[in-house]
Structures are given as C-alpha cells and as structure tokens.
Amino acid sequence: MTAADFGGLGVIPVNEPLLDGNEKKYLTECIETGWISSEGPFVARFEKEMAALTGRRHGIAVCNGTAALEVALSTLDLKPGDEVVMPAFTILSCAAAVVRRGGVPVLVDSDPVTWNFDLEKLEAKLKNEIGCNNNRRIKAIMVVHIYGLPVDMDPVLELASRYGLKVIEDAAQMHGQQYKGRACGSFGDLSTFSFYPNKHITTGEGGMVLTDDDALAERCRSLRNLCFQAKKRFVHEDLGFNYRMTNMQAALGVAQLERIDEFVARKRQMGRRYTEMLAGHEGLTLMPLRTDYAENIYWVYGVVLKDGIPFDGEEAMRRLGKEGVGTRPFFWPMHEQPVFRKMGLFKDERFPIAEWLARRGFYIPSGLALTDEQMDVVVEAMEKVISI
Ligand SMILES: *Cc1c(COP(=O)(O)O)cnc(C)c1O
C-alpha cells in the first residue's frame, strides 16, 4: 500500500510494511540461484522457523492466509450440514472455508471489551446445542484472535475437550503474540497464519498451517500440492489445491522473521503511544492495553465511536480522509453478509456487539513504517474531526 493509493502526497497510509532488513539480499539470492518456485530452500527454512516461533512440530507454507484456512478445514472431513462454531465478527475467509466444505458456521457474538468472541456466549451455545438439544453436528471451534488481544484460550480448550470438538486457531493477526507465556499459533489441532503486508510478518502474499500431528501435517502438505502421490505422481486419490508458496515469498518471510522481536516491540510501543494520546478523547472507545492473560500486540490500532458521536465509522473515516489520514473499516459480521444471506444462512440471527463494532469501529494508521511524527498528525486530525 503506498501513499498514492490514498490520493497523493501528504497522505498517511493506513499500513506500510518495513522491508529494510535482509529482504533484498535473500530475494536476490533466489534470482541468482534460479530457485524461484516452491521447491527452493527458503520455503522449508521459513516453515521450520515459524514452527520454532510457535513451538509447533510442523509448518506447511501456503499462498495466503485464506488458503491456510481452506487446507485446515479440509482436514476436518466435514459432512454436509456439519457445524463449526466461530465468531460473527471476523474475516469472510473463516466462514467461507466452512461453507465451501458443505459445512455451516455457527456464530457467536463478540465481547465488547476485547472484541474477541464472547466466551460466556460460546459456552451457553455449546451447552444448549450439545448438552440440551443433543446436536451432534457441531464438530469444531474456530478461534480467531481479533486485532491484538488473544482469545482467553484455557476456557476454549476446556470446552473443546468437554464436548469432544476439534480446535482450529486462526492466528493471522498474532505473529509473536503470547497467551499466558505460550505462543499464539500453538493451540488446537491446527493453527493458521497470514503474511499479507499488513500483518506483523509479511511475504507479500502468503500463509501457513501449523500442527503438532504428523499425520495431519502430511495431509496438509498433500492438500497444498494437488495431492500428487510419491509413486505415481499424476494418479490422485484425493482432490487437492495448488496453494504452494514460492521461494521468493519465503525469502521475504525469513528476512522478516529475523526482526520479529523488534516488530512486536514497536507495535506495542505504538499502541501505548496512541493510547496515551487518545485516552482523553471523549468520543472514542479504545482497546485495552492488556488483560490478565496477555499484553495487546496491536495488529491494528482500532477505535470505536462512543454513542455520543452523532455519526458512524464510515463518516469518521471520510472526515479523516479529507485530513490526509488513511483508515480501514472493521470487519462486517458474517450474519450480515449478503452472500451468506442469499444462501439462506443466518436468517433472523442478530449479534448486537458485532453489529456495533462494524458500524462504529475503524482502524487508524498503524503499520510498521509509521513514524511518531505521523502518529501525532493522526491524533491531531482525530481531535479535529471527531467530537461530540
Ligand atoms: C488476514 C486474515 C486472514 C486472511 O489472510 P489472507 O492472507 O489475506 O488470505 C484470515 N484470518 C484473519 C483473522 C486475518 O486477519
């Protein structure tokens, strides 16, 4: 994303990545050695290093975070009508991966403080569906850590084991984040990452599935690569995808990972700095700096307009745009997606906190290349155009 995307000079982009480490050197290596496909050595190295970061046994690099979810969901072998519980407030990729396998997403509303799915509502849903209604179609919980604070994993894992459900952890916004001292991306049967340029670690486009299970890892590797067979290459027992990551993407990833500690520290520092400057703003609800189980990693710096502000997030973003400040809307909840409504999904379902976040929330410039001076300009603009 360049400043040009937002209408020219003087514009503060909502996200700009930092690529001034060994990225150029490793990319040049790919070109000079001729290793540009997924067969090159950076791919295995990047997989190993992501596995080390998360304490997983296996990493399977793929072409983006959405593909990682598609592969992870494929291993669940859902039957038509099988259900996967997930937050209403998330990216389309989560629900799409379930729907494409013939499954049905079962949505849970958000917590108004952490913006992650509400664990009391999750428990009530499972208790009601499985405990009371004997619903045997629910097969898995998809955990999605939203914007900076991880989901409180202990209660989720307890529920999953109580009801015999698989857990998939979408850690696309959580590179380098920890929950009670354990790496995000280490939980559940499978976890997934994205390396899109607005994530903490980028490969341009890219993703990864991680697991501790040898058989699951084998299955993911096969699914990523069209389910080619070792002996008779072009004879296929299963339908796979071509979701391979190139050596050039992985080269970027290896260079980026060398700086993960620095990136995480900078993101947290940016979060603290914005919070110090915006805490006194009467019209904004901010993310907590920490909970009792984790410190916010500020994947993005999100704000939600308080009730007293007489306009919605869209209008605030328009006003900030006129001041030269790039913004992005929050996710739009799954139950309000026209594409799913047309399929007859989520009819008459309401998730008021997710709806509130979508309408009142947006995020401000928070990429790794953002300077303190730019943050000051952003805050000044917020004070000018958002008031009660
Ligand atoms: C970015 C993101 C994805 C999708 O990743 P892509 O690489 O853009 O396909 C999935 N889940 C979450 C939570 C994300 O933030």
The ligand as a Tripos MOL2 file, in Angstrom:
@<TRIPOS>MOLECULE
LIG
   15    15     1     0     0
SMALL
NO_CHARGES

@<TRIPOS>ATOM
      1 C1         -5.6480  -11.5070    7.1250 C.3       1 LIG1
      2 C2         -6.5080  -12.5360    7.7360 C.ar      1 LIG1
      3 C3         -6.8880  -13.7070    7.0500 C.ar      1 LIG1
      4 C4         -6.6750  -13.9090    5.5700 C.3       1 LIG1
      5 O1         -5.3860  -13.8640    5.1470 O.3       1 LIG1
      6 P1         -5.0560  -13.5800    3.5920 P.3       1 LIG1
      7 O2         -3.5880  -13.8460    3.5470 O.co2     1 LIG1
      8 O3         -5.3920  -12.1610    3.3220 O.co2     1 LIG1
      9 O4         -5.8370  -14.5200    2.7840 O.co2     1 LIG1
     10 C5         -7.5880  -14.6750    7.7410 C.ar      1 LIG1
     11 N1         -7.9440  -14.5030    9.0080 N.ar      1 LIG1
     12 C6         -7.6660  -13.3780    9.6880 C.ar      1 LIG1
     13 C7         -8.0910  -13.2490   11.1010 C.3       1 LIG1
     14 C8         -6.9470  -12.3470    9.0650 C.ar      1 LIG1
     15 O5         -6.6730  -11.2270    9.7350 O.3       1 LIG1
@<TRIPOS>BOND
     1     1     2 1
     2     2     3 ar
     3     2    14 ar
     4     3     4 1
     5     3    10 ar
     6     4     5 1
     7     5     6 1
     8     6     7 2
     9     6     8 1
    10     6     9 1
    11    10    11 ar
    12    11    12 ar
    13    12    13 1
    14    12    14 ar
    15    14    15 1
@<TRIPOS>SUBSTRUCTURE
     1 LIG1         1 GROUP 0 **** ****
